[in-house]
Amino acid sequence: MRVFFRSAGRNERPWPAGSSCYRSATYRPLRPWQVRERRFRRTRIGRRGLDPDEVARFLDQVAGDLASLYEALARSRQETDRIREALRRWQSEQSQARLAEQRRMEARCAR
């Protein structure tokens, strides 16, 4: 969870909530196999662990791709809800029309 609350560094611009960053036409979103196979360089001499800048860039890219996926999923769910509601209205209208036609036919036969 710490990644989501990481503040922007001195030379980084924070992303406004709900906005997406500019991506060129050559940008390719991460694939699951890329995340699984990703290896980071070791830090410079005298330090232990992985290069923090490289890890931060990678995590920012993963977070951006996840945000895009969640936005697409939300749009898809909204579209599904809209279509489902339209189908319900149409079915209701068809049912009422069929019932009205049936009543007219019964009224004609009763005469």
C-alpha positions in Angstrom: 0.0 0.0 0.0 2.9 2.3 0.5 3.3 2.8 -3.2 -0.1 4.4 -3.5 0.7 7.0 -0.9 4.2 7.8 -2.1 4.6 11.5 -2.4 6.2 13.1 -5.5 9.9 13.6 -5.3 11.6 16.9 -5.7 11.9 16.5 -9.5 8.6 14.7 -10.1 5.3 16.2 -10.9 2.4 14.7 -9.0 -0.4 13.3 -11.2 -3.8 15.0 -10.6 -6.5 12.6 -9.4 -8.5 11.1 -12.3 -6.1 12.2 -15.0 -3.9 10.1 -17.2 -0.4 10.9 -18.3 0.5 11.5 -22.0 1.6 8.3 -23.7 3.2 8.2 -27.1 1.9 5.9 -29.9 4.9 3.6 -29.3 4.0 3.0 -25.7 3.2 -0.6 -24.9 1.3 -1.5 -21.7 2.9 -4.0 -19.5 2.1 -7.6 -19.9 1.9 -10.0 -17.0 4.9 -12.0 -18.2 6.9 -8.7 -18.2 6.1 -8.1 -14.6 7.0 -11.6 -13.6 10.3 -11.6 -15.5 11.4 -8.1 -14.6 14.9 -8.0 -13.0 16.5 -4.8 -11.5 20.1 -3.8 -11.5 22.1 -3.7 -8.3 22.9 -0.3 -6.8 26.2 1.5 -7.2 29.2 0.4 -5.2 28.8 1.1 -1.5 25.1 0.6 -1.5 23.1 -2.6 -1.0 19.9 -3.7 -2.7 18.2 -2.5 -5.9 18.4 0.8 -7.7 15.6 2.8 -6.0 15.0 5.1 -9.0 14.6 2.1 -11.4 12.2 0.3 -9.0 10.2 3.5 -8.5 9.9 4.1 -12.3 8.8 0.5 -12.8 6.2 0.7 -10.0 4.9 4.0 -11.5 4.4 2.2 -14.8 2.6 -0.7 -13.2 0.4 1.7 -11.2 -0.4 3.6 -14.4 -1.3 0.5 -16.3 -3.5 -0.7 -13.4 -5.2 2.6 -13.2 -6.0 2.4 -16.9 -7.3 -1.1 -16.6 -9.6 -0.1 -13.7 -10.9 2.9 -15.6 -11.6 0.7 -18.6 -13.3 -1.8 -16.3 -15.5 0.9 -14.8 -16.5 2.2 -18.3 -17.3 -1.4 -19.3 -19.5 -1.9 -16.2 -21.3 1.4 -16.9 -22.0 0.4 -20.5 -23.2 -3.0 -19.3 -25.6 -1.4 -16.8 -26.9 1.0 -19.5 -27.5 -1.9 -21.9 -29.1 -4.0 -19.2 -31.5 -1.2 -18.3 -32.4 -0.5 -21.9 -33.1 -4.2 -22.4 -35.4 -4.2 -19.3 -37.3 -1.2 -20.6 -37.7 -2.8 -24.0 -38.9 -6.1 -22.5 -41.4 -4.2 -20.3 -42.7 -2.2 -23.3 -43.0 -5.5 -25.3 -44.8 -7.2 -22.5 -47.3 -4.3 -22.1 -47.9 -4.1 -25.8 -48.5 -7.9 -26.0 -50.9 -7.7 -23.0 -52.8 -4.8 -24.6 -53.1 -6.7 -27.9 -54.3 -9.8 -26.0 -57.0 -7.7 -24.2 -58.1 -6.2 -27.6 -58.4 -9.7 -29.1 -60.4 -10.9 -26.1 -62.7 -7.8 -26.3 -63.4 -8.5 -30.0 -64.2 -12.2 -29.3 -66.5 -11.3 -26.4 -68.7 -9.1 -28.7 
